[in-house]
């Protein structure tokens, strides 16, 4: 009994074959044990062993039922996880799938009724947080997308206020990063402009000095100086 029940729980005994495996093994044990008793005791012993086997068979069935519930729980958790990711694309459809799974699979799972009652709200909160997180991540290099993300997050009524604040803080951090990048690009552009201006000034001063001396200037040099200035 312990071997079969334990095998059901750890998956080494297929649950759909468990009762047959148990019945075959128990019947064989009863038959084998009966041969070791005197003929006048054999019937009584076999009857008692069959009664023990029947009682232990209930334990095997309970182990199978428990494994069935565990498998349903795993399936339900998988559906809730996948629909939480789908929520960003189609909130209505994802919500319907999640609620349907909770209604049909929930009572057959290992979740207690009070835990199951909280699952729907927990799923919605998690789905909205995942959606907000993805939206902010997508907008990390685009202010307009961050605007969209912040509006969507503000409209999520089931989102925990602390998590909403975390998402909005993250969005603001990306905005600050974009501002810093703009400042850095502007600073680089200013430095480049200053460098080009100094180069142009040097070219012009050289050109003017040479021209003032009355030196004949090559057309190529004139073109280069004009381009620089």
C-alpha positions in Angstrom: 0.0 0.0 0.0 2.8 2.4 1.0 4.7 1.7 -2.2 1.8 2.2 -4.5 0.4 5.3 -2.7 3.9 6.8 -2.6 4.3 6.0 -6.3 1.1 7.8 -7.1 2.3 10.9 -5.2 5.7 11.0 -6.8 4.6 10.0 -10.3 6.4 6.7 -10.5 3.1 4.8 -10.5 0.7 6.1 -13.3 -2.4 7.3 -11.5 -4.8 5.9 -14.2 -3.3 2.4 -13.6 -2.8 2.7 -9.8 -6.0 0.9 -8.7 -5.4 -2.1 -11.0 -1.8 -2.3 -9.9 -2.9 -2.3 -6.3 -5.6 -4.9 -6.8 -3.3 -7.3 -8.7 -0.6 -7.0 -6.1 -2.9 -7.3 -3.1 -4.7 -10.3 -4.6 -1.4 -12.1 -5.3 -0.3 -11.4 -1.7 -3.5 -12.8 -0.3 -3.1 -15.9 -2.4 0.5 -16.4 -1.6 -0.1 -15.9 2.1 -3.0 -18.4 2.2 -0.7 -21.2 1.1 1.4 -20.8 4.2 -1.4 -21.7 6.6 -3.1 -24.9 7.5 -6.0 -25.9 5.3 -8.5 -25.5 8.1 -7.3 -21.9 8.8 -6.8 -20.9 5.2 -10.3 -19.6 4.4 -10.4 -17.5 7.6 -7.0 -16.0 7.0 -7.8 -15.2 3.4 -11.0 -13.5 4.4 -9.2 -11.3 7.0 -6.4 -10.4 4.6 -9.0 -9.5 1.9 -10.6 -7.2 4.5 -7.3 -5.6 5.2 -6.6 -5.2 1.4 -10.1 -3.6 0.9 -9.4 -1.1 3.7 -6.0 -0.2 2.4 -7.4 0.1 -1.1 -9.3 3.1 0.1 -6.0 4.7 0.9 -4.8 4.1 -2.6 -7.9 5.7 -4.0 -7.4 8.7 -1.7 -3.8 9.0 -2.9 -5.1 8.9 -6.5 -7.7 11.5 -5.8 -5.1 13.7 -4.1 -2.8 13.4 -7.2 -5.7 14.3 -9.4 -6.3 17.5 -7.4 -2.6 18.3 -7.5 -2.6 17.9 -11.3 -5.7 20.2 -11.5 -3.9 22.7 -9.3 -0.9 22.7 -11.6 -3.1 23.1 -14.6 -5.0 26.0 -13.0 -1.8 27.8 -12.0 -0.5 27.4 -15.6 -3.7 29.0 -17.0 -3.6 31.9 -14.5 0.1 32.5 -15.3 -0.5 32.5 -19.1 -3.6 34.7 -19.0 -1.8 37.2 -16.8 0.7 37.6 -19.7 -2.2 37.9 -22.2 -3.9 40.6 -20.2 -1.8 43.4 -21.8 -3.0 42.5 -25.3 -6.6 41.7 -24.5 -7.8 42.4 -20.9 -11.4 41.2 -21.5 -10.5 37.9 -23.0 -7.8 37.2 -20.5 -10.1 38.0 -17.6 -12.8 35.7 -19.0 -10.4 32.8 -19.3 -9.0 33.3 -15.8 -12.5 33.5 -14.3 -13.6 30.5 -16.2 -10.7 28.4 -15.1 -11.2 29.4 -11.5 -14.9 28.5 -11.7 -14.4 25.1 -13.4 -11.1 23.9 -12.1 -10.9 25.7 -8.7 -13.3 23.3 -6.8 -11.3 20.3 -8.1 -7.9 21.7 -7.0 -6.1 21.5 -3.7 -6.9 25.1 -2.9 -9.1 25.6 0.2 -12.3 27.6 -0.5 -11.1 30.7 1.2 -7.8 30.7 -0.7 -9.7 30.1 -3.9 -11.9 33.0 -3.2 -8.9 35.3 -3.1 -7.3 33.9 -6.2 -9.3 36.0 -8.7 -8.4 39.3 -7.1 -4.7 38.2 -6.7 -4.7 37.2 -10.4 -6.1 40.6 -11.5 -3.6 42.5 -9.4 -0.7 40.4 -10.8 -2.0 40.7 -14.4 -2.3 44.5 -14.1 1.2 44.8 -12.5 2.7 42.6 -15.3 1.0 44.7 -17.9 2.2 48.0 -16.4 5.7 46.7 -16.0 5.9 45.6 -19.7 4.4 49.0 -20.9 7.0 50.9 -18.9 9.8 48.7 -20.2 8.7 49.2 -23.8 8.7 53.0 -23.3 12.1 53.3 -21.7 13.5 54.9 -24.9 10.3 56.8 -26.0 8.6 59.5 -24.0 5.3 59.2 -25.9 5.2 55.5 -25.0 5.9 56.3 -21.4 2.9 58.7 -21.5 0.7 55.8 -22.7 2.1 53.6 -20.0 1.4 56.1 -17.2 -2.2 56.6 -18.4 -2.8 52.9 -18.5 -1.3 52.4 -15.1 -3.4 55.2 -13.6 -6.6 53.5 -14.9 -5.8 50.2 -13.3 -8.2 50.2 -10.4 -7.3 46.9 -9.0 -3.5 47.6 -8.9 -2.0 47.8 -5.4 -1.2 51.5 -4.7 2.3 50.7 -3.6 3.0 48.8 -6.8 1.4 51.6 -8.9 3.8 54.0 -7.2 6.7 51.7 -8.0 5.8 51.5 -11.7 5.3 55.3 -12.0 8.6 55.9 -10.2 10.3 53.5 -12.7 8.7 55.5 -15.6 10.0 58.7 -14.1 13.5 57.2 -13.8 13.4 56.4 -17.5 12.3 60.0 -18.2 15.3 61.3 -16.2 17.6 59.0 -18.1 16.2 60.3 -21.4 16.7 63.9 -20.2 20.3 63.1 -19.2 20.9 61.6 -22.6 19.5 64.7 -24.3 21.7 66.9 -22.1 24.8 64.8 -23.0 24.0 65.0 -26.7 23.5 68.8 -26.4 26.8 69.1 -24.6 28.6 67.1 -27.2 27.0 69.1 -30.0 28.0 72.4 -28.2 31.6 71.1 -27.9 31.7 70.1 -31.5 30.3 73.4 -32.6 32.9 75.2 -30.5 35.7 73.0 -32.0 34.5 73.7 -35.6 34.3 77.4 -34.8 37.8 77.5 -33.5 39.0 75.6 -36.6 37.2 78.0 -38.9 38.7 81.0 -37.0 42.2 79.5 -37.3 41.7 78.9 -41.1 40.4 82.4 -41.6 43.2 84.0 -39.7 45.8 82.0 -41.7 44.0 82.9 -44.9 43.9 86.6 -44.0 47.6 86.6 -43.0 48.7 85.0 -46.2 46.5 87.3 -48.3 47.7 90.4 -46.5 51.3 89.5 -47.5 50.2 89.5 -51.2 50.9 85.9 -51.6 49.2 84.3 -54.7 46.7 81.8 -53.3 46.0 78.4 -54.9 42.4 77.9 -55.9 42.4 74.6 -53.8 43.5 76.5 -50.7 40.8 79.2 -51.3 38.2 76.5 -51.6 39.3 74.8 -48.4 39.3 78.0 -46.4 35.9 78.9 -47.7 34.5 75.5 -46.8 36.0 75.7 -43.2 34.6 79.2 -42.6 
